[in-house]
Amino acid sequence: MDNPGGSDPLVIRSLEFMGGMATAGGWRPDADLPEIAFAGRSNVGKSSLLNRLVKRKAFARVSRTPGRTREINFFRVNDQFVLADLPGYGYAKISKERKAEWRPLLEGYLSGTTRLAGVVQLLDIRRDPSDDDISMLDFLAQLEVPTIVVLTKTDKLSRGAVTRRQDDIVRGLMLDPAQTISFSAVTGEGRDELAAAVASIAAAYTDQVDAGAGADADATDLEPGDCEE
């Protein structure tokens, strides 16, 4: 559950919709902030999770028809990072042509953006990971991008069943248990844990970029004839 008595690890002070990216290589916002992408199957509960994460009831529209979101939607959060809401994949009733359009969009963005700080990959805790889920996790592993795996809809199961399913998924996918979070958009379970992880990833990326910029600046300060040890 959310912790009303404790400090919020991600207080949302400003939230701005920046626009949508409809095609691979199409418009996208300037990459001036770290980006954290949210990915998952069309019916995994991503919109509900995002609404709970940012504590806005209508932030991400909750559609009764999975698979309707066709763009990557970008949101600037607190002028600190960009949240990229990726289209859901794997919905059975979507045409093969539509699926063929989405794959280059997703992979093109994930492999082409220069500011990708991390990815939050959503899995329905009640279901075994699909081939699409496994393909996405394999793709992210190839990119070597920090990934958080969130197991959604825990309110649909008993506490004991949640623990068993989480253990099964972690073992089956050979995940680090530390990178998995159990989450319920209904009860708020896991919200603060996910918020802390997102804030940490964004901050770590910014620190890394700043450190690299500082090193580059130091190198340009060398006088002619100087050499680095």
C-alpha positions in Angstrom: 0.0 0.0 0.0 0.9 3.6 -0.4 2.5 5.0 2.8 0.6 8.1 3.9 2.6 8.4 7.0 6.0 8.2 5.4 7.9 10.3 2.8 6.9 9.8 -0.8 10.0 8.8 -2.8 8.5 10.4 -6.0 6.5 13.5 -5.2 4.9 14.7 -8.5 5.2 18.5 -8.7 4.8 18.8 -12.4 3.6 16.5 -15.1 3.6 17.5 -18.8 2.4 15.6 -21.8 5.0 16.2 -24.5 3.5 14.3 -27.4 3.4 10.9 -29.1 5.8 9.1 -31.4 3.8 7.1 -34.0 6.5 5.6 -36.3 10.1 4.4 -36.0 12.2 7.4 -36.8 9.3 9.8 -36.4 8.9 12.8 -34.2 10.1 12.4 -30.6 10.9 15.0 -27.9 14.4 16.4 -27.6 16.6 14.0 -25.5 17.6 16.5 -22.8 16.5 14.4 -19.8 16.9 10.7 -18.8 14.0 8.6 -20.1 12.4 5.7 -18.4 10.1 3.5 -20.5 7.2 1.3 -19.4 6.5 -1.8 -21.4 4.1 -4.7 -21.2 1.3 -6.7 -22.8 -1.8 -4.8 -23.8 -3.9 -6.2 -20.9 -1.2 -6.2 -18.2 -2.6 -3.1 -16.4 0.0 -0.6 -17.4 -2.4 2.4 -17.6 -3.7 1.7 -14.1 -0.2 1.3 -12.8 0.9 4.6 -14.2 -2.1 6.3 -12.8 -1.3 4.9 -9.3 2.4 5.7 -9.7 2.0 9.4 -10.4 -1.2 9.7 -8.3 -3.3 11.0 -11.1 -6.7 9.3 -11.8 -6.7 10.1 -15.5 -3.0 10.4 -16.3 -3.0 7.3 -18.5 -6.3 6.6 -20.0 -7.6 3.2 -18.9 -9.1 1.6 -22.0 -11.6 -1.2 -22.0 -10.1 -2.3 -25.3 -6.5 -3.5 -24.9 -4.2 -2.8 -27.8 -5.7 0.6 -28.8 -2.7 2.7 -27.8 -0.6 3.0 -31.0 2.0 5.6 -30.0 4.8 6.0 -27.6 3.6 8.8 -25.3 6.1 11.0 -23.5 5.6 12.8 -20.2 8.0 15.2 -18.6 8.1 14.6 -14.8 9.3 17.3 -12.4 11.7 18.5 -15.1 13.8 15.6 -13.9 13.1 12.7 -16.3 10.8 11.7 -19.1 8.3 8.8 -18.7 7.8 7.0 -22.0 4.6 5.0 -22.1 5.1 2.3 -24.8 2.2 0.7 -26.7 1.1 -2.6 -25.3 2.1 -5.6 -27.3 0.8 -9.2 -27.8 -3.0 -8.6 -27.9 -4.4 -11.5 -29.8 -7.2 -9.6 -31.6 -4.8 -7.1 -33.1 -4.1 -7.8 -36.8 -0.7 -9.1 -37.9 -0.2 -5.9 -39.9 -0.6 -3.8 -36.7 1.8 -6.0 -34.8 4.3 -5.7 -37.6 4.1 -1.9 -37.3 4.6 -1.9 -33.5 7.7 -4.1 -33.4 9.9 -1.6 -35.3 8.4 1.2 -33.3 9.3 -0.4 -29.9 12.7 -1.7 -30.9 13.6 1.4 -32.8 12.9 3.6 -29.9 14.5 1.4 -27.3 17.7 0.9 -29.3 17.8 4.3 -30.8 17.2 6.8 -28.0 20.3 8.3 -26.6 18.9 8.9 -23.1 17.3 5.7 -22.1 18.0 5.3 -18.3 15.9 2.2 -17.7 12.9 0.2 -18.5 10.0 -1.0 -16.3 8.8 -4.3 -17.7 5.3 -5.4 -16.6 4.1 -9.0 -16.2 0.7 -10.2 -15.0 1.6 -12.2 -11.9 -1.3 -14.6 -12.7 0.0 -15.6 -16.1 3.1 -17.4 -17.3 5.3 -15.0 -19.3 4.4 -15.1 -23.0 6.8 -15.5 -25.9 6.4 -11.7 -26.4 7.3 -11.0 -22.8 10.4 -13.3 -23.0 11.4 -11.7 -26.4 11.2 -8.2 -24.8 13.3 -9.2 -21.8 15.9 -10.8 -24.1 16.0 -7.6 -26.1 16.5 -5.5 -23.1 19.2 -7.8 -21.9 21.0 -7.3 -25.2 20.7 -3.5 -24.8 22.2 -3.9 -21.2 19.7 -1.3 -20.0 18.6 -1.4 -16.3 15.3 -3.2 -16.0 12.7 -3.4 -13.3 10.2 -6.3 -13.6 6.9 -5.4 -12.0 4.4 -8.2 -11.4 0.9 -6.6 -11.6 -2.6 -7.5 -10.4 -1.5 -9.0 -7.1 -4.8 -8.1 -5.6 -6.3 -10.9 -7.7 -4.4 -13.5 -5.6 -4.0 -14.5 -2.0 -0.8 -13.4 -0.2 0.5 -17.0 -0.3 -0.3 -17.3 -4.0 1.5 -14.0 -4.7 4.7 -15.3 -3.1 4.5 -18.6 -4.9 3.9 -17.0 -8.3 6.7 -14.4 -7.8 9.1 -17.2 -6.9 8.1 -19.2 -10.0 8.5 -16.3 -12.3 11.8 -15.2 -10.9 13.2 -18.8 -11.2 11.7 -19.4 -14.6 13.1 -16.2 -16.1 16.3 -16.3 -14.1 15.7 -12.9 -12.7 17.4 -11.2 -9.8 14.7 -11.1 -7.0 16.0 -7.6 -6.2 14.8 -6.3 -9.6 11.2 -7.5 -9.2 8.4 -5.7 -7.5 4.9 -7.0 -6.7 2.3 -4.4 -7.5 -1.5 -3.7 -7.2 -3.0 -0.6 -8.8 -6.1 -1.3 -6.6 -4.5 -1.5 -3.2 -1.3 0.5 -3.9 1.0 -2.4 -3.0 4.4 -1.8 -4.4 3.7 1.8 -5.5 6.3 3.4 -3.2 8.9 0.7 -4.0 8.4 1.3 -7.7 8.5 5.1 -7.2 11.8 4.8 -5.3 13.3 2.6 -8.0 12.3 4.9 -10.8 13.6 8.0 -9.0 16.9 6.1 -8.3 17.4 5.1 -11.9 16.8 8.6 -13.2 19.2 10.1 -10.6 21.9 7.5 -11.3 21.7 8.2 -15.0 21.9 12.0 -14.4 24.9 11.5 -12.1 26.6 9.3 -14.7 26.1 11.9 -17.5 27.3 14.7 -15.3 30.4 12.7 -14.3 31.1 12.1 -18.0 30.7 15.7 -18.9 33.0 16.7 -16.1 35.7 14.3 -17.3 35.4 15.7 -20.9 35.7 19.2 -19.5 38.9 18.2 -17.5 40.4 16.7 -20.7 39.9 20.0 -22.6 41.7 21.9 -19.9 45.0 20.2 -20.7 47.6 22.6 -22.2 49.4 21.7 -25.4 52.2 19.3 -24.5 50.5 18.1 -21.4 49.7 14.4 -21.1 47.3 12.4 -19.0 48.7 9.7 -16.7 
